[in-house]
Amino acid sequence: MLSKLLSKLFFWRRRRAVVPVIRLSGVIAGGGGLRRGISLEGVEPQLKKAFSIRRAKAVALIINSPGGSPVQSALIGQRVRDLARKADVPVLAFCEDVAASGGYWLAASADEIYANAASIIGSIGVVSAGFGFDRAIERLGIDRRVYTAGEHKAILDPFRPESEEDVTRLKSLQGEIHQQFITHIVERRGGKLKGDHGDLFNGAFWSGATSIELGLIDGLGDCRSIVTRRFGEDVDLLTIQPKKKLFSGFGGLSGSMSSSAGAAAILDEAVALAVERAHFSRFGL
């Protein structure tokens, strides 16, 4: 009784519940510097900070990613699970425009997944794409000269005719990675999945509304509405910002950089942006 009375008298000193929020947006890819996208190196500080907050009722991941590197997807997903177990807090994923391929891998690392009815969800598969220039250089009278130590060192060289053996080797590798993806989804959502695995894991993707029926997500809703419904109106959503990069976009280049380095940085950023747009365009975005 006394403790309740004191709590009311000193209400202004009470600490509100907190849900740290981490935004994972862009293509999933390794590397640092000016490169856009999501990598374990880039998000590690945010993850550690979010899971270290003692008043946290949960950690929320807001995901908007068309996928990318399976290695980075697995590394980030495993880091999320390790930190969640250590902190003993649930992880809630909220999918925005798209959580496909590696983006869905990240979402499945959460304990619950929510999305908008129009979100793009799924694409549980592996893709590799490129171009063949062998006939083009032949017309131009250009010789391709490649010297290797190792029979398969120049596998899938785009300037040489495609080899059936090379394609078979690539497809075998893709099959291994695909199975790793499937295993992750089954381990994380096996009891919730509804539908034939052959349909769920063939690389197709669906709207958020249909994804509920398939068991790929747990419900519809955005971060704020779900969190306040779960933990009350007094909960604070605390966005964990990423570390500021040395350079930001095209206009944030340091004046101390040489002109050649500045031009290279701008080119690198432009290429990364083009790659990102190409990934998103696969889903009509």
C-alpha positions in Angstrom: 0.0 0.0 0.0 2.8 2.4 1.0 4.8 1.7 -2.2 1.7 2.4 -4.3 1.1 5.7 -2.5 4.8 6.7 -2.9 4.6 5.8 -6.6 1.7 8.2 -7.1 3.3 11.0 -5.1 6.6 10.8 -7.1 5.0 10.0 -10.5 7.4 12.4 -12.2 10.3 10.2 -11.3 8.9 7.1 -12.8 10.7 5.8 -15.8 8.6 5.0 -18.8 8.8 1.7 -20.7 11.0 1.8 -23.9 11.0 0.0 -27.1 14.2 0.6 -29.1 13.7 0.8 -32.9 16.3 0.0 -35.5 15.7 0.8 -39.1 17.2 -1.7 -41.6 16.7 -0.1 -45.1 18.4 -0.9 -48.4 20.2 -3.7 -50.1 22.0 -6.1 -47.8 25.7 -6.1 -48.7 29.1 -6.3 -47.1 31.7 -3.5 -47.2 31.9 -0.1 -45.6 32.9 3.5 -46.5 30.4 5.2 -48.7 28.7 2.0 -49.7 24.9 2.1 -49.2 22.9 -0.7 -47.7 22.9 -3.0 -44.7 25.8 -5.0 -43.3 26.7 -6.5 -39.9 29.5 -4.0 -39.6 27.2 -1.1 -40.2 24.3 -2.2 -37.9 26.3 -3.8 -35.1 26.6 -0.6 -33.0 22.8 0.0 -33.3 22.0 -3.6 -32.3 24.3 -3.5 -29.3 22.9 -0.2 -28.1 19.3 -1.3 -28.5 19.7 -4.6 -26.6 21.6 -2.9 -23.8 18.7 -0.7 -22.7 17.5 -2.2 -19.5 14.0 -0.7 -19.6 13.3 -2.2 -23.1 10.1 -4.2 -23.3 11.1 -5.4 -26.8 13.3 -4.4 -29.7 11.7 -3.4 -32.9 13.2 -3.9 -36.4 11.7 -1.8 -39.2 12.7 -3.5 -42.4 12.6 -2.2 -46.0 14.9 -4.4 -48.0 14.7 -6.4 -51.3 17.5 -8.6 -50.1 21.1 -9.0 -51.1 24.0 -10.9 -49.6 23.0 -14.2 -48.0 26.1 -14.1 -45.8 25.3 -10.7 -44.4 21.7 -11.7 -43.9 22.7 -14.7 -41.9 25.3 -12.8 -39.9 22.9 -10.0 -38.9 20.1 -12.5 -38.2 22.3 -14.6 -35.9 23.5 -11.5 -34.1 19.9 -10.4 -33.5 19.1 -13.8 -32.0 22.3 -13.9 -29.8 21.6 -10.4 -28.4 17.9 -11.2 -27.9 18.7 -14.3 -25.8 21.3 -12.4 -23.8 19.0 -9.5 -23.0 15.9 -11.8 -22.7 13.6 -9.4 -24.7 11.3 -10.2 -27.7 12.1 -8.9 -31.1 9.3 -7.5 -33.3 9.8 -7.0 -37.1 7.8 -4.5 -39.1 8.0 -4.8 -42.8 7.4 -1.6 -44.9 7.5 -1.6 -48.7 9.4 -4.9 -49.1 10.9 -7.6 -47.0 12.0 -10.1 -49.6 14.8 -12.6 -50.0 17.5 -11.5 -47.5 15.1 -8.8 -46.2 12.7 -11.6 -45.2 15.6 -13.5 -43.7 16.1 -10.6 -41.4 12.4 -10.4 -40.6 12.3 -14.1 -39.7 15.1 -13.5 -37.2 12.4 -11.7 -35.1 9.9 -13.4 -32.8 7.0 -11.8 -34.5 6.6 -10.3 -38.0 4.1 -7.5 -39.0 3.5 -5.8 -42.3 1.3 -3.5 -44.3 -1.4 -5.2 -46.4 0.4 -4.0 -49.5 3.9 -4.9 -48.4 5.9 -7.4 -50.5 6.9 -10.5 -48.5 8.8 -13.6 -49.3 11.1 -14.4 -52.3 12.7 -17.3 -50.4 15.2 -18.2 -53.1 18.6 -17.5 -54.6 19.4 -15.5 -57.8 22.5 -14.8 -59.7 22.5 -12.6 -62.8 25.0 -11.2 -65.3 25.7 -10.6 -69.0 27.6 -12.4 -71.7 29.9 -10.3 -73.9 31.7 -13.1 -75.8 29.9 -12.5 -79.1 30.3 -8.7 -78.8 34.1 -8.8 -78.4 34.3 -11.3 -81.2 32.6 -8.9 -83.6 34.9 -6.2 -82.5 37.9 -8.4 -83.1 39.0 -8.4 -79.5 40.9 -11.4 -78.0 40.2 -12.3 -74.4 43.4 -13.5 -72.7 43.0 -15.1 -69.3 45.7 -17.1 -67.5 44.9 -19.1 -64.4 46.4 -21.5 -61.9 43.4 -23.6 -61.1 41.0 -25.2 -63.6 37.9 -23.3 -62.4 39.5 -20.0 -61.4 37.9 -18.2 -64.3 34.5 -19.8 -64.0 31.6 -17.8 -65.5 33.9 -15.3 -67.2 31.4 -13.0 -69.0 33.8 -12.5 -71.9 34.0 -16.2 -72.7 31.3 -18.6 -74.0 29.1 -20.0 -71.3 30.1 -23.5 -70.1 27.4 -26.0 -69.2 29.8 -27.3 -66.5 30.2 -23.8 -65.0 26.4 -23.3 -64.9 25.9 -26.7 -63.2 28.5 -25.8 -60.6 26.8 -22.4 -60.0 23.4 -24.1 -59.6 24.8 -26.5 -57.1 26.1 -23.6 -55.0 22.8 -21.9 -55.3 21.0 -25.0 -54.1 23.2 -25.2 -51.0 22.5 -21.6 -50.1 18.8 -22.0 -50.8 18.6 -24.9 -48.5 20.3 -22.8 -45.8 17.6 -20.1 -46.3 14.8 -22.7 -46.1 16.3 -24.2 -42.9 16.4 -20.8 -41.3 12.7 -20.0 -42.1 11.6 -23.5 -40.9 13.5 -23.1 -37.7 12.1 -19.7 -37.0 8.5 -20.1 -38.3 8.0 -23.8 -38.9 4.9 -24.1 -36.7 3.3 -21.0 -38.2 3.8 -21.8 -41.9 0.7 -22.8 -43.8 0.9 -24.2 -47.2 3.0 -26.5 -49.3 6.7 -25.9 -48.8 7.3 -26.3 -52.5 5.1 -23.2 -53.1 6.5 -21.2 -50.1 10.2 -21.8 -51.0 10.2 -21.4 -54.8 11.2 -17.8 -54.8 7.7 -16.4 -55.2 6.6 -13.3 -53.2 3.2 -12.1 -51.9 1.4 -9.2 -50.5 1.2 -8.7 -46.7 -2.4 -9.6 -46.7 -1.8 -13.0 -48.4 1.3 -13.6 -46.3 -0.9 -13.8 -43.2 -2.7 -16.7 -44.7 0.6 -18.4 -45.6 2.0 -17.9 -42.1 4.9 -15.8 -43.3 3.9 -13.0 -41.0 1.8 -12.7 -37.8 -0.4 -9.8 -38.6 -1.0 -6.4 -40.2 0.1 -3.2 -38.5 2.8 -0.6 -38.2 5.4 -0.3 -35.4 3.7 2.4 -33.3 0.2 0.9 -33.4 1.4 -2.6 -32.5 3.8 -1.5 -29.8 1.3 0.8 -28.1 -1.3 -1.9 -28.3 1.1 -4.4 -26.7 2.7 -2.3 -24.1 0.4 0.7 -23.5 0.2 4.3 -24.7 2.9 5.4 -22.3 5.6 3.4 -24.0 8.4 5.4 -25.7 9.7 4.4 -29.1 13.4 5.1 -29.1 14.9 5.2 -32.5 18.6 4.0 -32.5 20.4 6.1 -35.1 23.3 4.7 -37.1 26.8 6.1 -36.6 27.3 9.2 -38.8 29.5 8.4 -41.8 32.5 10.5 -42.6 30.8 11.4 -45.9 27.1 11.8 -46.6 25.7 11.6 -50.1 27.1 13.8 -52.9 27.1 17.1 -50.9 28.9 15.9 -47.8 32.4 15.3 -49.2 35.1 16.7 -47.0 37.0 19.6 -48.4 40.3 18.0 -47.5 39.8 15.2 -50.0 41.6 15.4 -53.3 39.5 16.0 -56.4 40.2 12.5 -57.7 39.2 10.9 -54.4 36.1 13.1 -54.3 35.1 12.0 -57.9 35.7 8.4 -57.0 33.5 8.7 -53.9 30.7 10.3 -56.0 31.0 7.5 -58.6 30.9 4.8 -55.9 27.8 6.3 -54.4 26.1 6.7 -57.8 26.8 3.0 -58.7 25.6 1.8 -55.3 22.4 3.8 -55.7 21.9 2.3 -59.2 22.4 -1.2 -57.8 19.9 -0.5 -55.0 17.3 0.8 -57.4 17.7 -2.3 -59.6 17.1 -4.6 -56.6 14.0 -2.7 -55.6 12.7 -2.6 -59.2 12.4 -6.4 -59.2 9.4 -6.0 -56.9 7.8 -3.1 -58.8 9.2 -0.5 -56.4 
